Amino acid sequence: MNVAQIHQHFLISSGACIDTRELSEGCIFFALSGPNFNGNMFAREALEKGAKLAVVDEEIYATNRNFIIVKDVLKTLQELASFHRKYLDLPIIAITGSNGKTTTKELVNTVLSKKYKTVATRGNLNNHIGVPLTLLSMDEDTEIGIVEMGANHLKEIETLSKITTPDYGYITNFGKAHLEGFGNIEGVIEAKSELYTNIKKNKKLLFLNTDDVVQRKQLNYNHTFTFGTTKDAKVQFSYADNQSYAGVNYNDTLFQSKITGKHNAQNIAAAISIGLYFKVPFELVKEAISEYNPSNNRSQVTKKESNTIFMDAYNANPTSMQAALSNFDEIKTTEPKIVILGDMLEIGASSEEEHQEIVAILEKGSFTECYLLGENFNRTKTNKSTIIKFKSNENLKKHLEETEFKNCHILIKGSRAMALEKMLTAI
């Protein structure tokens, strides 16, 4: 059975599913396999739970006409997604970058959904499986699709771009993320620019932040819609500084958000610009920015008793860590500033150097106390008594529970695997 034939079945199904624990009645189950599991083994269970069809790539598991045999289930899923995208022929916005792509995607979706029926990547399902599933979640009622693309190796964005064939592209930035896979910052730039290559090849539109010197130097393409603080930007902004929440000034109006970090002001500016490009009414754009409430420990500002907590512990790399610390340092307050940081992972050979650089920033900053968690931070050197290191979550949590925090500003940031959200109960 070819992809076009599978697509006919897909159109009258309830959607695509890859997990027997989450399937819906009448779906098509794709038996994906990985290093430690064989999805084919769950195909029969999927049918018993209500799946309409099961796509497998091992003939031994196909015991009746409800199984579809293919050479490679993952490749078939990706080809079906690409076929479905072309079948719908709707405008697709692709977003990638080292930092801020999920927040930007959610902001863009919040703005555009004020006028259009949108479908966007759920959470950060932005890889070779998540992107196809996002495309397959779109239907004939969808007016704009918003697809986030992630990568930790070269050629991944190229593959995702070929599957998606976006009409619009935006790269948030080039930063020191996933250096273990990319090797260095030059590798990051090359990888993320794979989206630009696809857009340019197909003569589609790029959204460009003119304040990003690296991107301007990298890009050699005129079909752009620009925004930024520079005079040559089509949509010109200024950024509200020294406040807890990120804000953007545009057209003599302050667009106030509920997310923390001056670095997020550029994400807000991107969402405003994309909204204006798609002719979302000005007041609705402003309303969307003020309504957006971050989740999943991303740039959240919360109050706990007398303390203000800046929770940004979903992920961390040298670029995002430095931005968070810079923003936290610049906030004008007489209250004590407490910093809780966890290791930055997937940095590779430069890990020791990058963690030491973060410690150097802490030594110079206006922080009352800094708590560092993880093996990498424990290898760093400092003579400052206000920088305290912990090797385990349990030891850090015990210290926090034994410390009284009152009227404090507290920044919590680290890689997802450090599970720093668990520290909230100790504060």
VONU-99798 format. One record per residue (C-alpha): chain; residue in one letter; x, y, z. Coordinates in steps of 0.05 Angstrom, whole numbers. Layout:
# VONU-99798
R  unit  code      c1      c2      c3
R     A     A       X       Y       Z
...
***
This chain:
# VONU-99798
R  unit  code      c1      c2      c3
R     A     M       0       0       0
R     A     N      30      67     -21
R     A     V      27     133      17
R     A     A     -31     160     -24
R     A     Q     -72      99      -7
R     A     I     -54     104      67
R     A     H     -74     177      65
R     A     Q    -144     158      41
R     A     H    -151     114     103
R     A     F    -122     169     146
R     A     L    -174     220     122
R     A     I    -231     177     150
R     A     S    -194     159     214
R     A     S    -191     196     280
R     A     G    -118     212     270
R     A     A     -48     183     278
R     A     C     -25     150     342
R     A     I      42     122     365
R     A     D      26     102     437
R     A     T     -25      49     457
R     A     R     -35      86     523
R     A     E     -61     148     487
R     A     L     -97     123     425
R     A     S    -166     145     405
R     A     E    -222     101     376
R     A     G    -214      95     300
R     A     C    -142     120     296
R     A     I     -84      92     255
R     A     F     -30      64     299
R     A     F      42      72     275
R     A     A      87      19     306
R     A     L     150      60     316
R     A     S     210      25     344
R     A     G     272      50     380
R     A     P     337      24     410
R     A     N     302      -7     469
R     A     F     233     -25     444
R     A     N     197     -55     384
R     A     G     132     -19     368
R     A     N     109     -77     324
R     A     M      98    -117     388
R     A     F      43     -68     409
R     A     A       5     -66     343
R     A     R     -44    -121     361
R     A     E     -58     -87     428
R     A     A     -71     -21     391
R     A     L    -124     -55     347
R     A     E    -156     -88     408
R     A     K    -161     -20     441
R     A     G    -198      11     382
R     A     A    -147      30     329
R     A     K    -174      24     259
R     A     L    -109       2     227
R     A     A     -38     -12     250
R     A     V      23       4     207
R     A     V      80     -45     219
R     A     D     147     -61     186
R     A     E     156    -133     209
R     A     E     111    -181     171
R     A     I     108    -232     227
R     A     Y      63    -184     266
R     A     A      13    -173     209
R     A     T     -38    -227     221
R     A     N     -99    -198     187
R     A     R    -123    -144     139
R     A     N    -123     -90     193
R     A     F     -47     -88     189
R     A     I     -10     -47     136
R     A     I      60     -73     120
R     A     V     113     -21     101
R     A     K     189     -22      96
R     A     D     199      30     151
R     A     V     144      56     197
R     A     L     180     121     215
R     A     K     194     138     142
R     A     T     121     122     125
R     A     L      97     168     181
R     A     Q     141     224     154
R     A     E     120     213      82
R     A     L      47     212     102
R     A     A      55     277     140
R     A     S      88     310      79
R     A     F      33     283      33
R     A     H     -21     309      81
R     A     R      13     377      85
R     A     K      12     383       9
R     A     Y     -60     357       7
R     A     L     -84     412      55
R     A     D     -42     466      21
R     A     L     -47     514      79
R     A     P       4     566     101
R     A     I      57     537     149
R     A     I     102     578     194
R     A     A     166     541     216
R     A     I     203     564     278
R     A     T     271     541     302
R     A     G     330     570     341
R     A     S     375     555     400
R     A     N     333     590     452
R     A     G     261     613     458
R     A     K     231     573     401
R     A     T     177     541     443
R     A     T     158     606     477
R     A     T     158     642     410
R     A     K     115     587     379
R     A     E      65     592     435
R     A     L      63     668     431
R     A     V      54     667     356
R     A     N      -2     616     363
R     A     T     -36     657     417
R     A     V     -34     719     372
R     A     L     -55     686     307
R     A     S    -111     646     339
R     A     K    -146     712     354
R     A     K    -164     715     280
R     A     Y    -150     646     250
R     A     K    -161     573     267
R     A     T     -90     551     281
R     A     V     -55     486     297
R     A     A      13     489     331
R     A     T      64     440     357
R     A     R      42     414     424
R     A     G      94     427     478
R     A     N     162     415     449
R     A     L     145     356     403
R     A     N     192     385     353
R     A     N     234     326     327
R     A     H     231     276     271
R     A     I     169     245     303
R     A     G     136     306     334
R     A     V     137     347     270
R     A     P     100     294     228
R     A     L      49     285     283
R     A     T      38     361     285
R     A     L      25     362     210
R     A     L     -22     303     215
R     A     S     -62     339     270
R     A     M     -82     392     219
R     A     D    -146     386     179
R     A     E    -186     422     126
R     A     D    -211     472     179
R     A     T    -140     493     197
R     A     E    -123     561     169
R     A     I     -51     569     192
R     A     G      -2     516     218
R     A     I      55     533     265
R     A     V     111     482     269
R     A     E     168     483     318
R     A     M     232     449     295
R     A     G     286     425     343
R     A     A     353     392     329
R     A     N     417     370     363
R     A     H     455     347     300
R     A     L     468     374     231
R     A     K     417     357     176
R     A     E     358     348     224
R     A     I     328     416     208
R     A     E     340     401     135
R     A     T     299     337     141
R     A     L     243     370     180
R     A     S     240     427     130
R     A     K     233     378      72
R     A     I     175     344     108
R     A     T     142     410     126
R     A     T     157     453      64
R     A     P     142     517     104
R     A     D     116     581      72
R     A     Y     146     624     127
R     A     G     208     615     170
R     A     Y     236     646     233
R     A     I     299     631     272
R     A     T     299     659     343
R     A     N     375     661     350
R     A     F     439     623     344
R     A     G     463     604     414
R     A     K     507     554     451
R     A     A     457     497     454
R     A     H     469     423     441
R     A     L     543     436     429
R     A     E     556     362     442
R     A     G     521     347     376
R     A     F     539     410     337
R     A     G     611     415     360
R     A     N     614     491     365
R     A     I     575     554     352
R     A     E     592     550     278
R     A     G     558     482     276
R     A     V     496     512     310
R     A     I     493     567     257
R     A     E     500     517     201
R     A     A     446     472     230
R     A     K     394     524     244
R     A     S     407     558     177
R     A     E     382     495     143
R     A     L     313     525     151
R     A     Y     336     588     115
R     A     T     364     544      59
R     A     N     296     511      49
R     A     I     258     577      51
R     A     K     306     610       1
R     A     K     303     549     -46
R     A     N     228     552     -48
R     A     K     226     629     -51
R     A     K     185     635      12
R     A     L     184     690      66
R     A     L     231     697     125
R     A     F     216     737     188
R     A     L     280     770     210
R     A     N     300     805     274
R     A     T     345     862     250
R     A     D     377     868     319
R     A     D     410     800     309
R     A     V     477     817     278
R     A     V     496     744     268
R     A     Q     433     728     230
R     A     R     438     790     186
R     A     K     509     770     168
R     A     Q     489     698     155
R     A     L     428     715     113
R     A     N     433     734      40
R     A     Y     360     739      21
R     A     N     314     797       5
R     A     H     245     765      14
R     A     T     239     783      88
R     A     F     192     816     137
R     A     T     235     851     188
R     A     F     226     876     259
R     A     G     271     904     313
R     A     T     298     968     343
R     A     T     339     987     282
R     A     K     316    1042     235
R     A     D     313     996     175
R     A     A     263     948     209
R     A     K     194     947     179
R     A     V     163     940     248
R     A     Q     202     981     298
R     A     F     202     968     373
R     A     S     234     990     437
R     A     Y     241     944     497
R     A     A     217     959     568
R     A     D     277     948     614
R     A     N     288     936     688
R     A     Q     222     903     704
R     A     S     200     834     726
R     A     Y     158     820     664
R     A     A     181     827     592
R     A     G     149     885     555
R     A     V     153     915     485
R     A     N     136     985     463
R     A     Y     106     991     393
R     A     N      66    1047     361
R     A     D      65    1086     427
R     A     T      35    1027     463
R     A     L      64     981     516
R     A     F      52     907     503
R     A     Q      58     878     572
R     A     S      67     803     583
R     A     K      66     754     640
R     A     I     133     724     623
R     A     T     200     742     653
R     A     G     265     760     620
R     A     K     288     816     574
R     A     H     308     762     524
R     A     N     234     744     519
R     A     A     219     815     495
R     A     Q     247     794     427
R     A     N     202     733     427
R     A     I     143     779     441
R     A     A     165     826     385
R     A     A     168     768     337
R     A     A      97     747     355
R     A     I      71     818     348
R     A     S     105     826     280
R     A     I      79     760     253
R     A     G      10     778     278
R     A     L      13     845     243
R     A     Y      38     812     179
R     A     F     -23     767     179
R     A     K     -67     827     193
R     A     V     -90     808     263
R     A     P    -123     872     291
R     A     F     -77     914     334
R     A     E    -119     910     397
R     A     L    -126     834     390
R     A     V     -51     827     385
R     A     K     -42     868     448
R     A     E     -96     827     482
R     A     A     -62     761     462
R     A     I       6     783     490
R     A     S     -25     802     557
R     A     E     -65     738     561
R     A     Y      -9     689     546
R     A     N      10     651     609
R     A     P      72     608     605
R     A     S      72     537     631
R     A     N     120     478     639
R     A     N     169     519     681
R     A     R     186     566     622
R     A     S     198     639     641
R     A     Q     144     637     694
R     A     V     137     689     749
R     A     T     100     665     810
R     A     K      88     689     881
R     A     K      97     642     940
R     A     E      81     676    1005
R     A     S     126     738    1007
R     A     N     174     713     953
R     A     T     175     726     878
R     A     I     199     665     840
R     A     F     227     667     770
R     A     M     219     595     746
R     A     D     257     579     682
R     A     A     278     508     694
R     A     Y     253     473     632
R     A     N     320     477     597
R     A     A     387     512     599
R     A     N     448     525     557
R     A     P     503     577     562
R     A     T     466     629     521
R     A     S     399     623     557
R     A     M     433     619     625
R     A     Q     472     682     613
R     A     A     410     718     588
R     A     A     369     697     649
R     A     L     424     719     697
R     A     S     433     786     661
R     A     N     359     800     665
R     A     F     354     780     738
R     A     D     415     823     755
R     A     E     383     884     722
R     A     I     317     880     759
R     A     K     313     939     806
R     A     T     293     916     875
R     A     T     315     925     947
R     A     E     296     853     962
R     A     P     349     798     967
R     A     K     364     762     902
R     A     I     373     687     907
R     A     V     399     646     848
R     A     I     388     570     843
R     A     L     423     539     783
R     A     G     429     468     757
R     A     D     479     439     709
R     A     M     475     455     635
R     A     L     476     389     597
R     A     E     494     367     526
R     A     I     549     419     520
R     A     G     604     370     504
R     A     A     678     387     508
R     A     S     666     460     528
R     A     S     625     442     590
R     A     E     679     459     641
R     A     E     693     526     609
R     A     E     620     545     601
R     A     H     602     528     673
R     A     Q     662     567     698
R     A     E     639     627     657
R     A     I     571     624     691
R     A     V     606     624     759
R     A     A     646     686     737
R     A     I     580     721     721
R     A     L     553     702     790
R     A     E     615     730     823
R     A     K     605     798     789
R     A     G     529     801     797
R     A     S     487     834     851
R     A     F     463     768     879
R     A     T     454     755     953
R     A     E     466     680     951
R     A     C     476     630     895
R     A     Y     463     555     900
R     A     L     494     510     847
R     A     L     472     439     834
R     A     G     506     384     794
R     A     E     572     352     777
R     A     N     592     405     726
R     A     F     581     464     774
R     A     N     617     426     829
R     A     R     680     424     785
R     A     T     681     500     780
R     A     K     725     544     823
R     A     T     705     605     865
R     A     N     728     639     928
R     A     K     662     675     939
R     A     S     627     650    1002
R     A     T     558     667     976
R     A     I     565     615     921
R     A     I     548     548     951
R     A     K     552     481     914
R     A     F     510     419     922
R     A     K     521     350     891
R     A     S     451     323     899
R     A     N     379     347     895
R     A     E     367     320     965
R     A     N     423     362     996
R     A     L     401     425     960
R     A     K     328     414     979
R     A     K     347     402    1052
R     A     H     388     467    1054
R     A     L     330     506    1024
R     A     E     281     477    1074
R     A     E     327     498    1131
R     A     T     336     569    1103
R     A     E     283     622    1114
R     A     F     267     661    1051
R     A     K     227     724    1063
R     A     N     213     780    1013
R     A     C     263     751     964
R     A     H     269     750     888
R     A     I     289     678     870
R     A     L     313     654     802
R     A     I     311     580     787
R     A     K     344     555     723
R     A     G     376     491     698
R     A     S     371     436     647
R     A     R     308     395     649
R     A     A     342     332     676
R     A     M     362     370     739
R     A     A     289     372     760
R     A     L     296     439     796
R     A     E     220     448     798
R     A     K     223     401     858
R     A     M     257     457     897
R     A     L     193     499     898
R     A     T     164     459     955
R     A     A     226     475     997
R     A     I     223     550     990
***
